[in-house]
Amino acid sequence: MAPTAPVYVLGVGLTRFIRPRGKVDYTELGFEACVKALLDAHISYDAVQRAVACYCYGDSTCGQRVLYQLGMTGIPVYNVNNNCATGSTGLALGRDMIGHGAAECVLVVGFEKMAPGSLQAFFQDRENPTGTTMRMMADTRGITNSPGAAQMFGNAGREYMERHGAEEADFAEIARVNHAHSTKNPYSQFQTEYTLAEILASPEIHAPLTKLQCCPTSDGGAAAVLCSQAFLDARPDLKSQAVLVAGQCMATDSPELFNRSAISLVGFDMTARAARAALAEARISSADIRLAEVHDCFSANELIALDALGLCEPGKAHEMVRAGDITHGGRVVVNPSGGLISKGHPLGASGIAQCAELVWQLRGWATNRLVPGVRAALQHNLGLGGAVVVTVYTRADGGVAEAVPDAEVAGRSGVGYNPAVVAKGFTAAEVERVRSKTARSAWALGDTEKKVLARF
């Protein structure tokens, strides 16, 4: 059931996404993202009534460990783990809380400290949650020594080629576009532009996927402040930056998952259902979408998602790619952030980072990569196992995205610069502004603030 009251994104914050080398702990990543989001929302932690912490790799109650650094105000803290859809699951949970009257302001934070290399299962003494999915893949397409996720999404790409006539170059072109987009995103783990030939020539992981078509593992954090209409009305000076969650649907798999199709096995059905529901709630059609952040863990998944989301005619996603309709100047700008392929994929933070990009775009703050004139933006975040969240965002004032000069953004942002185009930090005085005034603990904070400030 959709929330009965409007919910807005009031503030967002990101860390740089970095290679997982164990140099930065999750306590620092979560703290940095939260401070930036609270500064952006122009509130302190005392205004937050509930919090959601999103991560996949960590022990229980990591959320409390991160949030106690801001304050120990006694609010409920929910820890969420939902595979690659973890961050957007947290956003959906926060929206439900506000939309149904359980809170006026919710802080959602995602963070991940990952291990280098492909994703691995940690518990070897019990059934893997995706075990039935993997057995279906083995029964229909076989198993190789490639990473399991690459096999699943690569097989889906092969099936799209077999059914609809896509070619290997179409998947590579998606990666080329996303890598090109990433050069404008200061938070991206990789910011290198590649030619189509270079992407095709990179080491094969699982055909049609080459290395440069696969997202990396990453360390990173992201946070968002969600609020109610009443909370926003009490702060009228912030209405120009508030972004409405106009439609949202979280869905899980149906029996179609096991219909022996490699495309179905990576969540095509649940993505299509979630997209229809989110667009219907927002009262727009897929034809109205000109800006999207799509879950491109692999280039094959972006191509398949374009189809499932209704952004192209059925079976024609590869034609959309060939026509240049996934980048600036085309029909839909997909992943202006660089997507997971280039920006990186710290699982708990990825969905919230997608949200941040679209918020900055709709505000007109992403001046170096802006998609102008946009009224609505779509977010797609998917996890095998499975879960998907599709969200539609619009400006609170119903207007269109227009570029705001960086100097003007610097005066509004709470950090003295435009955070959409510059990845910088904050000062000790700014940390003081957002930490709880009534229930803070120096013991809980420890040396985290000093470590974070030292990196800036």
C-alpha positions as CSV (number, residue, x, y, z in Angstrom):
1,M,0.0,0.0,0.0
2,A,1.4,3.4,-1.0
3,P,1.9,6.0,1.7
4,T,-1.1,8.2,2.3
5,A,0.9,11.4,2.8
6,P,3.7,13.0,0.6
7,V,7.3,12.3,1.5
8,Y,10.3,14.5,0.4
9,V,14.0,14.1,0.1
10,L,15.4,17.1,2.0
11,G,19.1,16.4,2.2
12,V,21.7,14.1,0.7
13,G,25.3,13.3,1.2
14,L,28.0,11.1,-0.3
15,T,31.6,10.0,0.3
16,R,33.9,9.3,-2.5
17,F,33.5,5.7,-3.6
18,I,37.0,4.1,-3.3
19,R,38.7,0.8,-4.0
20,P,38.3,-1.6,-1.0
21,R,41.7,-1.6,0.6
22,G,40.7,-1.6,4.2
23,K,42.0,2.0,4.8
24,V,38.7,3.6,5.8
25,D,36.3,2.0,8.3
26,Y,32.5,1.9,8.0
27,T,32.2,4.1,11.0
28,E,34.0,6.9,9.1
29,L,32.1,6.3,5.8
30,G,28.7,6.4,7.6
31,F,29.6,9.4,9.7
32,E,30.8,11.5,6.7
33,A,27.7,10.7,4.6
34,C,25.3,11.5,7.5
35,V,27.0,14.8,8.4
36,K,26.8,15.9,4.8
37,A,23.2,14.9,4.5
38,L,22.2,16.7,7.7
39,L,24.1,19.8,6.6
40,D,22.3,19.7,3.3
41,A,19.0,19.5,5.0
42,H,20.0,22.3,7.5
43,I,19.0,20.2,10.5
44,S,20.7,18.6,13.4
45,Y,20.4,14.9,14.5
46,D,18.0,16.0,17.2
47,A,15.4,16.5,14.5
48,V,15.6,12.9,13.3
49,Q,12.9,10.7,14.7
50,R,13.9,7.4,13.2
51,A,16.9,6.1,11.3
52,V,17.6,3.3,8.9
53,A,21.1,1.9,8.4
54,C,21.8,-0.1,5.2
55,Y,24.7,-2.5,4.8
56,C,25.4,-6.1,3.7
57,Y,28.9,-6.7,5.0
58,G,29.1,-6.2,8.8
59,D,27.9,-7.5,12.1
60,S,24.5,-6.7,13.6
61,T,23.9,-3.2,14.9
62,C,26.5,-1.5,12.7
63,G,23.8,1.2,12.2
64,Q,23.8,2.1,15.9
65,R,27.6,2.2,15.9
66,V,27.5,4.8,13.1
67,L,24.6,6.8,14.3
68,Y,25.6,7.0,18.0
69,Q,28.5,9.1,16.8
70,L,25.9,11.8,15.9
71,G,23.8,11.4,19.0
72,M,22.3,8.8,21.4
73,T,18.8,10.2,21.3
74,G,17.1,6.9,21.9
75,I,15.3,6.9,18.5
76,P,14.5,3.6,16.8
77,V,17.3,2.4,14.5
78,Y,16.6,-0.2,11.8
79,N,19.4,-2.2,10.2
80,V,18.6,-3.4,6.7
81,N,20.3,-6.0,4.5
82,N,18.7,-6.8,1.1
83,N,21.6,-7.6,-1.2
84,C,22.3,-5.0,-3.9
85,A,18.9,-3.3,-3.3
86,T,19.8,-2.6,0.4
87,G,20.1,1.2,0.1
88,S,16.8,1.7,-1.8
89,T,15.1,-0.7,0.6
90,G,16.1,1.6,3.4
91,L,14.7,4.6,1.4
92,A,11.4,2.7,0.9
93,L,11.2,1.8,4.6
94,G,11.8,5.4,5.6
95,R,9.2,6.6,3.2
96,D,6.7,4.1,4.6
97,M,7.4,5.4,8.1
98,I,6.7,9.0,7.2
99,G,3.9,8.3,4.7
100,H,1.9,6.4,7.3
101,G,2.5,8.8,10.2
102,A,5.2,7.0,12.2
103,A,7.7,9.9,11.9
104,E,8.2,13.4,10.5
105,C,11.9,13.0,9.7
106,V,13.9,9.9,8.9
107,L,17.7,9.6,8.3
108,V,18.6,6.8,5.9
109,V,22.4,5.9,5.7
110,G,24.1,3.3,3.6
111,F,27.7,2.2,4.0
112,E,29.9,-0.7,3.0
113,K,33.4,-1.8,3.7
114,M,34.0,-4.6,1.2
115,A,36.7,-7.1,0.3
116,P,38.6,-6.8,-3.0
117,G,37.5,-9.0,-5.9
118,S,34.1,-10.5,-6.8
119,L,31.3,-11.0,-4.3
120,Q,31.7,-14.1,-2.2
121,A,29.3,-16.0,0.2
122,F,30.5,-15.8,3.8
123,F,28.6,-18.7,5.4
124,Q,29.6,-22.0,4.0
125,D,27.7,-24.1,6.6
126,R,24.2,-23.3,5.4
127,E,22.0,-22.9,2.2
128,N,22.9,-19.9,0.1
129,P,19.8,-17.7,-0.3
130,T,20.3,-17.7,-4.1
131,G,21.0,-21.4,-4.2
132,T,17.7,-22.3,-6.0
133,T,18.5,-19.6,-8.5
134,M,22.0,-20.9,-9.1
135,R,20.7,-24.4,-9.5
136,M,18.3,-23.2,-12.2
137,M,21.1,-21.5,-14.0
138,A,23.2,-24.8,-13.8
139,D,20.2,-26.7,-15.2
140,T,19.6,-24.4,-18.1
141,R,22.9,-22.8,-19.0
142,G,25.5,-24.7,-17.1
143,I,28.2,-23.4,-14.6
144,T,31.7,-22.1,-15.4
145,N,34.5,-20.8,-13.2
146,S,33.5,-17.2,-13.7
147,P,32.0,-15.2,-10.8
148,G,28.4,-16.4,-10.2
149,A,26.8,-13.0,-10.7
150,A,28.7,-12.4,-13.9
151,Q,27.4,-15.7,-15.2
152,M,23.8,-14.9,-14.3
153,F,23.7,-11.5,-15.9
154,G,26.0,-12.6,-18.8
155,N,23.6,-15.5,-19.5
156,A,20.7,-13.0,-19.5
157,G,22.6,-10.9,-22.0
158,R,23.1,-14.0,-24.2
159,E,19.4,-14.7,-24.1
160,Y,18.6,-11.2,-25.1
161,M,20.9,-11.6,-28.1
162,E,19.3,-14.9,-29.1
163,R,15.7,-13.5,-28.8
164,H,16.0,-10.0,-30.0
165,G,19.2,-9.6,-32.1
166,A,21.4,-7.7,-29.7
167,E,25.1,-7.9,-30.3
168,E,28.2,-7.8,-28.1
169,A,28.9,-4.3,-29.1
170,D,25.6,-3.1,-27.7
171,F,26.6,-4.2,-24.2
172,A,30.0,-2.6,-24.6
173,E,28.4,0.6,-25.7
174,I,26.5,0.8,-22.5
175,A,29.8,0.5,-20.6
176,R,31.4,3.1,-22.8
177,V,28.6,5.6,-22.1
178,N,28.7,5.0,-18.3
179,H,32.5,5.4,-18.2
180,A,32.2,8.6,-20.2
181,H,29.6,9.9,-17.8
182,S,31.8,9.1,-14.7
183,T,34.4,11.7,-15.7
184,K,31.9,14.4,-14.6
185,N,31.2,12.8,-11.2
186,P,33.8,13.6,-8.6
187,Y,32.6,10.8,-6.3
188,S,33.2,8.0,-8.9
189,Q,35.7,5.3,-8.1
190,F,36.8,5.3,-11.7
191,Q,36.9,8.4,-13.9
192,T,38.5,7.1,-17.1
193,E,37.0,7.3,-20.5
194,Y,37.4,4.3,-22.8
195,T,36.7,3.7,-26.5
196,L,34.3,0.9,-27.6
197,A,37.3,-1.0,-28.9
198,E,39.1,-0.8,-25.5
199,I,36.0,-2.1,-23.7
200,L,35.5,-5.0,-26.1
201,A,39.2,-5.9,-25.8
202,S,39.3,-5.9,-22.0
203,P,39.6,-9.4,-20.5
204,E,36.5,-11.5,-20.9
205,I,34.7,-12.4,-17.7
206,H,31.6,-14.2,-19.1
207,A,30.6,-13.5,-22.6
208,P,29.3,-11.1,-23.7
209,L,30.7,-9.3,-20.6
210,T,34.3,-8.0,-20.5
211,K,36.0,-6.6,-17.4
212,L,35.1,-3.0,-18.2
213,Q,31.4,-3.9,-18.3
214,C,31.4,-5.2,-14.7
215,C,31.0,-3.0,-11.7
216,P,33.8,-3.1,-9.1
217,T,33.5,-3.7,-5.4
218,S,33.8,-0.5,-3.4
219,D,34.0,1.2,0.0
220,G,31.7,4.1,0.3
221,G,28.8,5.8,2.1
222,A,25.6,7.7,1.2
223,A,22.8,9.2,3.3
224,A,19.5,10.9,2.7
225,V,17.1,12.9,5.0
226,L,13.4,12.2,4.3
227,C,10.7,14.4,5.7
228,S,6.9,14.9,5.8
229,Q,4.9,17.8,4.4
230,A,4.5,19.3,7.8
231,F,8.3,19.1,8.5
232,L,8.9,20.9,5.1
233,D,6.2,23.5,5.7
234,A,7.9,24.5,8.9
235,R,11.0,25.2,6.8
236,P,9.7,27.2,3.8
237,D,13.1,28.4,2.8
238,L,14.1,24.8,2.0
239,K,11.2,24.1,-0.4
240,S,13.3,24.9,-3.5
241,Q,15.6,22.0,-2.7
242,A,13.1,19.4,-1.6
243,V,12.4,16.6,-4.0
244,L,9.1,14.7,-3.9
245,V,9.1,10.9,-3.9
246,A,6.2,10.9,-6.3
247,G,6.0,7.1,-6.8
248,Q,7.8,4.1,-5.4
249,C,7.3,0.4,-5.4
250,M,9.4,-2.3,-3.8
251,A,8.8,-5.8,-5.3
252,T,10.1,-9.3,-4.9
253,D,10.1,-12.2,-7.3
254,S,7.1,-14.1,-8.6
255,P,7.1,-17.8,-9.8
256,E,8.3,-16.3,-13.2
257,L,11.8,-16.4,-11.6
258,F,12.0,-20.1,-12.3
259,N,10.4,-20.2,-15.8
260,R,13.8,-21.4,-17.2
261,S,14.6,-18.0,-18.8
262,A,18.0,-16.5,-18.0
263,I,16.4,-13.0,-18.3
264,S,13.7,-13.9,-15.8
265,L,16.3,-15.3,-13.5
266,V,17.8,-11.8,-13.0
267,G,14.6,-10.1,-12.0
268,F,13.0,-8.9,-15.2
269,D,9.5,-9.7,-14.0
270,M,9.8,-7.9,-10.6
271,T,11.4,-4.9,-12.2
272,A,8.6,-4.6,-14.7
273,R,5.9,-4.9,-12.0
274,A,7.7,-2.3,-9.8
275,A,8.1,0.1,-12.6
276,R,4.4,0.0,-13.6
277,A,3.3,0.5,-10.0
278,A,5.8,3.4,-9.3
279,L,4.9,5.2,-12.5
280,A,1.2,4.7,-11.9
281,E,1.5,6.2,-8.4
282,A,3.4,9.2,-9.8
283,R,0.7,9.5,-12.5
284,I,3.2,9.6,-15.4
285,S,4.2,7.2,-18.1
286,S,7.6,5.8,-19.0
287,A,7.5,8.1,-22.1
288,D,7.7,11.0,-19.7
289,I,11.1,9.8,-18.2
290,R,14.1,11.5,-19.7
291,L,16.5,10.9,-16.8
292,A,17.2,7.6,-15.0
293,E,19.7,5.9,-12.7
294,V,19.5,2.2,-13.6
295,H,21.1,-0.7,-11.8
296,D,24.0,-1.5,-14.1
297,C,25.9,-4.0,-12.0
298,F,26.8,-5.4,-15.4
299,S,26.1,-3.8,-18.8
300,A,23.8,-6.7,-19.6
301,N,21.5,-5.8,-16.7
302,E,21.2,-2.2,-17.8
303,L,20.1,-3.3,-21.3
304,I,17.6,-5.7,-19.9
305,A,16.4,-3.1,-17.3
306,L,15.7,-0.6,-20.1
307,D,13.3,-3.1,-21.5
308,A,11.7,-4.0,-18.2
309,L,11.3,-0.4,-17.1
310,G,9.4,0.4,-20.3
311,L,12.0,2.9,-21.5
312,C,12.0,1.3,-24.9
313,E,9.7,-0.9,-27.0
314,P,9.7,-4.5,-25.9
315,G,12.8,-6.3,-27.3
316,K,14.3,-3.1,-28.6
317,A,16.7,-2.0,-25.9
318,H,19.7,-2.6,-28.1
319,E,18.2,-0.4,-30.7
320,M,17.8,2.3,-28.1
321,V,21.5,2.0,-27.3
322,R,22.5,2.1,-31.0
323,A,20.5,5.3,-31.5
324,G,22.4,7.1,-28.8
325,D,19.2,7.4,-26.7
326,I,20.9,6.6,-23.3
327,T,23.1,9.7,-23.1
328,H,23.1,13.4,-23.4
329,G,21.3,14.5,-26.6
330,G,19.3,11.2,-26.7
331,R,15.8,10.4,-25.4
332,V,16.8,9.3,-21.9
333,V,20.0,10.1,-20.1
334,V,20.8,6.9,-18.2
335,N,23.3,6.9,-15.3
336,P,24.7,10.5,-15.6
337,S,26.6,9.6,-12.4
338,G,28.5,6.9,-14.3
339,G,26.4,4.1,-12.9
340,L,27.7,1.2,-10.8
341,I,30.1,0.2,-13.6
342,S,32.2,3.3,-13.1
343,K,31.0,5.0,-10.0
344,G,31.4,1.8,-7.9
345,H,29.1,-0.5,-6.0
346,P,29.3,-0.4,-2.2
347,L,26.1,-2.4,-1.8
348,G,24.5,-0.6,1.1
349,A,25.2,2.8,-0.3
350,S,24.5,2.3,-4.0
351,G,20.7,2.9,-3.9
352,I,21.1,6.0,-1.8
353,A,23.8,7.3,-4.1
354,Q,21.4,6.9,-7.0
355,C,18.9,9.0,-5.1
356,A,21.5,11.7,-4.4
357,E,22.3,12.0,-8.1
358,L,18.7,12.4,-9.1
359,V,18.1,14.9,-6.3
360,W,21.0,17.0,-7.5
361,Q,19.8,16.8,-11.1
362,L,16.3,17.9,-10.2
363,R,17.5,20.7,-8.1
364,G,19.7,21.9,-11.0
365,W,22.9,21.5,-8.9
366,A,24.6,18.9,-11.1
367,T,25.8,21.7,-13.4
368,N,28.6,19.8,-15.1
369,R,26.3,17.0,-16.2
370,L,22.8,18.4,-16.0
371,V,19.9,17.0,-17.9
372,P,17.9,20.3,-18.3
373,G,14.2,20.6,-18.5
374,V,13.5,17.3,-16.6
375,R,10.3,17.1,-14.6
376,A,10.6,13.5,-13.4
377,A,13.5,11.1,-12.8
378,L,13.4,7.3,-12.3
379,Q,15.6,5.2,-10.1
380,H,16.0,1.4,-10.4
381,N,17.9,-0.6,-7.8
382,L,17.9,-4.4,-7.9
383,G,19.3,-7.3,-5.8
384,L,19.3,-10.9,-6.6
385,G,17.6,-13.1,-4.1
386,G,15.6,-10.9,-4.7
387,A,14.3,-7.4,-4.3
388,V,13.9,-4.4,-6.6
389,V,12.9,-0.8,-5.8
390,V,11.8,1.6,-8.5
391,T,11.2,5.2,-7.5
392,V,10.0,8.2,-9.4
393,Y,11.1,11.7,-8.2
394,T,9.8,15.1,-9.1
395,R,10.5,18.6,-7.9
396,A,8.4,19.7,-4.9
397,D,7.3,22.8,-6.8
398,G,6.3,20.8,-9.9
399,G,8.8,22.7,-12.0
400,V,11.7,21.5,-14.3
401,A,15.4,21.2,-13.6
402,E,17.3,24.3,-14.5
403,A,21.0,25.0,-13.8
404,V,21.7,26.9,-10.6
405,P,25.0,28.7,-10.6
406,D,27.6,27.0,-8.5
407,A,28.1,30.2,-6.4
408,E,24.4,30.2,-5.6
409,V,24.5,26.5,-4.7
410,A,27.5,27.2,-2.4
411,G,25.4,29.7,-0.5
412,R,22.5,27.2,0.0
413,S,24.3,23.9,0.5
414,G,25.4,24.1,4.1
415,V,29.0,23.2,3.2
416,G,30.0,26.4,1.3
417,Y,30.5,24.7,-2.1
418,N,28.4,22.8,-4.7
419,P,28.5,19.1,-3.5
420,A,27.1,17.8,-6.8
421,V,30.2,18.8,-8.7
422,V,33.0,18.9,-6.0
423,A,33.8,16.1,-3.6
424,K,35.1,17.9,-0.6
425,G,34.5,17.7,3.1
426,F,33.3,19.8,6.1
427,T,34.8,21.5,9.1
428,A,34.7,20.7,12.8
429,A,32.3,23.7,13.2
430,E,30.0,22.1,10.7
431,V,30.1,18.8,12.5
432,E,29.2,20.7,15.7
433,R,26.1,22.1,13.9
434,V,24.6,18.7,13.1
435,R,25.5,16.5,16.1
436,S,22.9,16.2,18.9
437,K,22.9,19.1,21.3
438,T,21.1,17.1,24.0
439,A,22.4,13.5,23.8
440,R,25.9,13.4,22.4
441,S,28.7,11.1,23.6
442,A,32.4,11.7,23.2
443,W,33.0,8.1,23.9
444,A,30.7,7.0,21.1
445,L,32.4,9.4,18.6
446,G,35.9,8.4,19.6
447,D,38.5,9.5,17.0
448,T,36.1,9.1,14.0
449,E,35.7,12.9,13.5
450,K,39.5,13.4,13.6
451,K,40.1,10.6,11.0
452,V,37.4,12.0,8.7
453,L,38.6,15.6,8.9
454,A,42.2,14.4,8.3
455,R,41.2,12.9,5.0
456,F,39.9,16.2,3.8
